Amino acid sequence: MEHGTTIPRPTESELELLQILWEKQPATVREIHDALNQDRPSGYTTVLKMLQIMTGKGLVVRDEANRAHVYRAALSQDLMQSKILKDLSKRLFAGSAAQLALHALSMEPASENELAEIRALIERRRNTDNSGHHSAKHSRLPNDSRKDRP
């Protein structure tokens, strides 16, 4: 899926399946079903139907080359997080990424590693020109930064 393509915001259930795909992709319906059943029971046909709906929405891509259909997330976890946060920022914080970040940081304590990453991001932002052409890969925190939380 292209960078600028609009995709719907995933539901909580769809996010559960996307989490599994981001960890295991590509994966068959059976593999996704088995992973989901480790947390809570669900029917195979329910998982299949959800994946079919998600394919229609553009959230996942299905490879039909083999007998068992294989699925993968249409967007990386990082890109999906960015799209959801951008939407959240627009709807709840008048587009202010700073207000979103301040609110998030005030809700839950950050680990020392997370604080160091935030300081480094702030320093990089200070060092860039304000033209808005800074690299996206330098403006995001790694996905695993929450692992260090107490």
C-alpha positions as CSV (number, residue, x, y, z in Angstrom):
1,M,0.0,0.0,0.0
2,E,1.3,3.4,-0.9
3,H,2.4,6.0,1.8
4,G,-0.4,8.5,1.0
5,T,-3.2,6.0,0.7
6,T,-6.1,6.5,3.1
7,I,-6.9,3.5,5.2
8,P,-9.6,3.2,7.9
9,R,-8.7,3.3,11.5
10,P,-8.6,-0.4,12.7
11,T,-11.0,-1.5,15.5
12,E,-9.6,-3.0,18.7
13,S,-10.1,-6.6,17.3
14,E,-8.4,-5.7,14.1
15,L,-5.5,-4.2,16.0
16,E,-5.2,-7.6,17.9
17,L,-4.8,-9.4,14.5
18,L,-2.4,-6.7,13.2
19,Q,-0.2,-7.1,16.3
20,I,0.0,-10.8,15.6
21,L,0.9,-10.2,12.0
22,W,3.5,-7.6,12.8
23,E,5.2,-10.2,15.0
24,K,4.8,-13.3,12.8
25,Q,4.1,-12.1,9.2
26,P,3.5,-13.5,6.8
27,A,1.0,-15.9,8.5
28,T,-1.8,-18.3,7.6
29,V,-5.3,-18.1,9.1
30,R,-4.4,-21.1,11.3
31,E,-1.2,-19.4,12.6
32,I,-3.1,-16.2,13.4
33,H,-5.9,-18.2,15.0
34,D,-3.5,-20.2,17.2
35,A,-1.7,-17.0,18.3
36,L,-4.9,-15.3,19.1
37,N,-6.2,-18.3,21.1
38,Q,-3.2,-18.0,23.5
39,D,-4.8,-14.9,24.9
40,R,-8.5,-15.6,24.5
41,P,-10.6,-18.2,22.7
42,S,-11.9,-17.4,19.3
43,G,-13.3,-19.4,16.4
44,Y,-11.3,-20.2,13.3
45,T,-14.1,-18.9,11.0
46,T,-14.4,-15.7,13.1
47,V,-10.7,-15.0,12.5
48,L,-11.0,-15.9,8.8
49,K,-14.0,-13.6,8.4
50,M,-12.1,-10.8,10.2
51,L,-9.2,-11.2,7.9
52,Q,-11.5,-11.1,4.8
53,I,-13.0,-7.8,6.1
54,M,-9.6,-6.4,6.9
55,T,-8.5,-7.3,3.3
56,G,-11.4,-5.4,1.9
57,K,-10.5,-2.4,4.1
58,G,-6.9,-2.5,2.9
59,L,-5.5,-3.3,6.4
60,V,-4.0,-6.6,5.4
61,V,-2.9,-8.2,2.1
62,R,-3.7,-11.8,1.2
63,D,-1.3,-14.0,-0.9
64,E,-3.4,-16.6,-2.7
65,A,-0.4,-18.3,-4.4
66,N,-0.5,-21.4,-2.1
67,R,-3.4,-23.6,-1.0
68,A,-3.4,-21.9,2.4
69,H,-3.9,-18.2,2.1
70,V,-1.1,-16.2,3.7
71,Y,-1.7,-12.7,5.2
72,R,0.5,-9.8,6.0
73,A,-0.2,-6.3,7.4
74,A,-0.6,-3.8,4.6
75,L,1.4,-1.2,6.6
76,S,4.3,-1.5,9.0
77,Q,3.6,-1.2,12.7
78,D,5.5,2.1,12.7
79,L,3.5,3.6,9.8
80,M,0.2,2.5,11.3
81,Q,1.2,4.0,14.7
82,S,2.0,7.3,12.9
83,K,-1.3,7.4,11.1
84,I,-3.3,6.7,14.2
85,L,-1.4,9.2,16.3
86,K,-1.7,11.9,13.6
87,D,-5.4,11.3,13.5
88,L,-5.6,11.4,17.3
89,S,-3.6,14.6,17.4
90,K,-5.9,16.3,14.9
91,R,-9.1,15.2,16.6
92,L,-8.2,15.7,20.3
93,F,-5.2,18.1,20.4
94,A,-6.0,20.6,17.6
95,G,-3.1,19.1,15.6
96,S,-0.5,19.7,18.3
97,A,2.0,16.9,18.5
98,A,3.6,18.6,21.5
99,Q,0.3,18.5,23.5
100,L,-0.3,14.9,22.5
101,A,3.2,14.0,23.8
102,L,2.9,16.0,27.0
103,H,-0.4,14.4,27.8
104,A,0.9,10.9,27.1
105,L,4.0,11.5,29.3
106,S,1.9,12.9,32.1
107,M,-0.3,9.7,32.2
108,E,2.4,7.1,32.7
109,P,6.0,7.3,33.9
110,A,8.7,6.9,31.3
111,S,11.7,4.7,31.8
112,E,15.3,6.2,31.8
113,N,15.8,4.8,28.3
114,E,12.6,6.4,27.0
115,L,13.6,9.7,28.6
116,A,17.0,9.5,27.0
117,E,15.3,8.8,23.6
118,I,13.0,11.8,24.1
119,R,15.9,14.1,24.9
120,A,17.8,12.8,21.8
121,L,14.7,13.5,19.7
122,I,14.4,17.0,21.1
123,E,18.1,17.7,20.4
124,R,17.7,16.4,16.8
125,R,14.7,18.7,16.4
126,R,16.6,21.7,17.7
127,N,19.4,20.9,15.2
128,T,17.2,20.7,12.1
129,D,16.1,23.7,10.2
130,N,12.4,24.5,10.6
131,S,11.6,23.7,6.9
132,G,9.8,20.6,7.8
133,H,12.1,18.4,5.7
134,H,13.6,16.3,8.4
135,S,13.8,12.6,8.0
136,A,10.8,10.6,9.5
137,K,13.2,7.8,10.6
138,H,14.9,10.3,12.9
139,S,11.8,11.6,14.4
140,R,10.3,8.5,15.9
141,L,11.0,6.5,18.9
142,P,11.8,2.8,18.4
143,N,8.9,0.4,18.8
144,D,10.6,-1.4,21.6
145,S,11.1,1.6,23.9
146,R,8.3,0.5,26.2
147,K,10.1,-2.7,27.1
148,D,12.2,-0.8,29.7
149,R,9.2,0.4,31.7
150,P,9.0,-0.5,35.4
